[in-house]
Amino acid sequence: MRRLLLIPLLAVSLNVFAGNTLRVGQQVLTVGDTAAHTIDLLGTPSYKEPVENRFGAFRGERWQYTRDNGHVVEVTIIAGKVAAIEDHVEERRG
């Protein structure tokens, strides 16, 4: 029974770790890095959208980058710092 509980806990902890960093070549982008460092590593985002609080006030931006093999990386920038990193695989249609 303990093994059955251990496996999901390990999977959740790995997802949290993966969400805090992104390997870009030989370098790593980490939550807390500056927006300027993000641009140095990933370049200009292909898409930007505002991030607002529940009252509609501007908090920051979500930057989207298209990478190889259908990966889309979303980097959330709040107060000039990386607040979140999400790596998605886009489904190919057609």
C-alpha positions in Angstrom: 0.0 0.0 0.0 2.9 2.4 0.7 4.3 1.9 -2.8 1.0 2.9 -4.3 1.1 6.2 -2.4 4.7 6.8 -3.1 4.5 6.7 -6.9 1.9 9.6 -7.2 3.8 11.7 -4.6 7.0 11.3 -6.6 5.2 12.2 -9.8 3.7 15.4 -8.3 7.1 16.4 -6.9 8.8 15.9 -10.3 6.1 18.1 -12.0 6.7 20.9 -9.5 10.4 20.8 -10.2 9.9 20.8 -13.9 7.7 23.8 -13.6 10.4 25.9 -12.0 13.1 25.5 -14.6 13.6 25.2 -18.3 16.8 24.1 -20.0 17.8 26.2 -23.0 20.9 24.8 -24.6 23.6 24.8 -21.9 21.8 27.3 -19.7 18.7 27.1 -17.4 15.9 29.6 -17.0 14.6 29.5 -13.4 11.6 31.1 -11.6 12.9 34.3 -10.1 15.2 35.2 -13.1 14.7 38.6 -14.7 12.7 39.3 -17.8 15.9 40.5 -19.5 17.5 37.1 -18.9 14.5 35.4 -20.4 14.9 37.4 -23.6 18.6 36.7 -23.6 17.9 32.9 -23.5 14.7 32.6 -25.6 14.6 35.7 -27.7 11.6 37.8 -28.4 8.3 36.1 -27.6 6.0 35.2 -30.5 3.0 36.2 -28.4 2.3 38.2 -25.3 -0.9 38.5 -23.3 -1.6 40.6 -20.2 -2.0 38.9 -16.8 -4.6 40.6 -14.6 -5.8 40.1 -11.1 -9.4 39.2 -10.3 -10.3 42.9 -10.4 -8.9 43.4 -13.8 -5.7 45.3 -12.8 -2.6 44.6 -14.7 -0.1 42.3 -12.9 2.3 41.3 -15.7 2.5 39.4 -19.0 2.5 35.8 -20.2 5.0 35.3 -23.0 4.7 32.4 -25.4 7.5 30.8 -27.3 7.3 28.1 -30.0 10.1 25.6 -29.8 11.2 22.5 -31.6 9.0 19.3 -31.8 5.7 21.1 -31.1 6.7 22.4 -27.7 5.2 25.7 -26.6 6.7 27.4 -23.6 4.8 30.0 -21.6 6.7 32.2 -19.3 4.8 34.4 -16.9 6.5 37.7 -16.0 5.3 39.5 -12.9 7.1 42.7 -11.7 10.0 42.0 -14.1 10.7 38.5 -12.9 9.8 35.0 -14.0 6.9 33.9 -11.9 6.0 30.6 -13.7 7.3 28.4 -16.6 5.0 26.0 -18.4 6.1 23.7 -21.2 3.3 22.3 -23.4 3.3 19.9 -26.3 0.9 21.2 -29.0 -1.3 18.6 -30.8 -0.7 18.5 -34.5 -3.8 18.5 -36.6 -4.4 17.5 -40.1 
